[in-house]
Amino acid sequence: MNLLSRIFPRLVKQDPALPQETAAATSTTSEKGRRPTPEDQIKYLYRLMWVDPDLRQAILDVREMDRLDGRVKRIHSRIARDTIKGGLIMQQAQSSDTLARQWDDFQRRLQLNRVEKLKSDARGLVMEGNLPIQWVLDTEFNVVAGVRMPSETILPNINEAGRFKDVKKAYIQFDVMTGTELAAFPLWQLFHARFDPDNFDDLGSLGRPFLDATRTTWRKLNMTEEDLVIRRRTRAPLRLGHVLKGASQEDIEKYRAQVEKDQHEITTDYYMNKEGGVSAVQGDANLDQIRDIVHLLDTFFAGSPLPKGMMGYTDGMARDILEDLKRDYYDEVDVLQDTLSFGYEAGFRLHLLLKGINPDAEDFAITFAERRTETPTQTTDRGLKLKALGLPQGMVWEELGFDAAYVEQRREWEAKNYDPYPDAGGGANPATVRITPGNGRKGESATDIGNK
């Protein structure tokens, strides 16, 4: 950076500008052109007095799908549940009591230690593709709340170049019923997490709901399933054809009235004084052919993060294929965890700044305790492998989802208060870990722990 400053003194600053800062707030840079696509540039010109209609309609459609279809509701609920698994923790390279105390207070005030709050935020990010969080301050400049705002009412205040017009009025909330402006938020007050935006560097490019592209397929699937039920109801029952040869219209009506009058009873015999007969007309014999629904179901779950096998549709699916699909799903969960935890970390960094603590001078990270959706056996097995490879014990604790500094404090406290090995010599004997790759359940490593 120093070399570039000496070569291009007019183009490069010693302190680089933040991505949200405008050129007027910093100094002239070498950036040229416009970040949005030509279509988005035109859309931004018209999107001045109302929210994005495409995003709003997508969110309304996904909400309707979630209300009407148990499969969609389960997809959203399971993704949110797996994302917040284990809760939030703060990892520190070096233990700091001040930082730990500030995080505990911040987490308690914002209710980030409650599953309901974390799941609500994660579910909103999945269903809406965006998570606007408003940081609420009290009179003593404490961040006392992180309020999730409805993303379909939030409009980024940007120009056609994809940059904020004014960071003091970065986001605007509109009343979609009247078209009036409800509130304006400066950049520090509203953090907007975006999931899969078309262009991350385009600040007006909003995120997309996870099931956005499956809306058309879901409508076709829902319509086809309703048609299947209607067809089964109208074509499946057994029918009887009554033939009265030479009967007059009056005789037919009289016979029909007599038969329909006794329909609530089981009729086994028919008596006629004229030539006729009663023959059975079989129902539709092809009601079991639902390949069109199977195709639409496969298409729907192909655009879903959850594989069809994990939702109960396991016909014809091999176990090894399901394992590969599960790994891909867990990667999606990791991305959601990173997106969500970065938003909470941004709020905590704001809190530290208001308390006079420079967050850049502290080595910490806010993350979710369990990075992968694994069984306890799989998690322990992975930790033992990392330990056998020679990784520091603190990194192993962090990989297992624990705060290494907190674990070390507990270990020191237990060593001072009671000794599990009261024999002469004191202290625990070093453990020996033996790992046999591929000798455990589902190809996991078999582990053996013993003391010398």
Salt bridges, closest charged atoms under 4 A:
GLU31 OE2 - ARG35 NE 2.84
ASP40 OD1 - LYS43 NZ 3.58
ASP52 OD2 - LYS43 NZ 3.90
ASP52 OD2 - ARG47 NH1 3.38
ASP61 OD2 - ARG215 NH1 2.79
ASP61 OD2 - ARG219 NH2 3.00
ASP66 OD1 - HIS76 ND1 2.95
ASP66 OD2 - ARG123 NH2 2.81
ASP69 OD2 - ARG71 NH2 3.00
ASP82 OD2 - ARG78 NE 3.82
ASP82 OD1 - ARG81 NE 3.52
ASP105 OD1 - ARG108 NH2 3.42
GLU116 OE2 - ARG114 NH2 3.00
ASP121 OD2 - LYS117 NZ 3.49
GLU128 OE2 - ARG63 NH2 2.85
GLU128 OE2 - ARG148 NH2 3.19
GLU152 OE2 - ARG63 NH1 2.90
GLU160 OE2 - ARG34 NH2 3.79
GLU181 OE1 - LYS169 NZ 3.61
ASP212 OD2 - ARG208 NE 3.02
ASP212 OD1 - ARG215 NH2 2.97
GLU225 OE2 - ARG71 NH1 3.06
ASP251 OD2 - LYS274 NZ 2.52
GLU260 OE2 - ARG256 NE 2.87
GLU265 OE2 - HIS264 NE2 3.55
GLU275 OE2 - LYS245 NZ 3.93
ASP284 OD2 - ARG231 NH2 2.65
ASP284 OD2 - ARG235 NE 3.37
ASP298 OD1 - LYS308 NZ 2.38
GLU323 OE2 - LYS326 NZ 3.80
ASP324 OD1 - ARG327 NH1 2.66
ASP338 OD1 - ARG371 NH1 2.85
ASP360 OD1 - ARG349 NH2 2.22
GLU370 OE1 - LYS85 NZ 3.73
GLU374 OE1 - ARG382 NH2 2.76
ASP381 OD2 - LYS385 NZ 3.29
GLU399 OE2 - ARG372 NH1 3.13
GLU399 OE2 - ARG382 NH1 2.56
GLU408 OE1 - ARG411 NE 3.98
ASP448 OD2 - ARG434 NH1 3.83
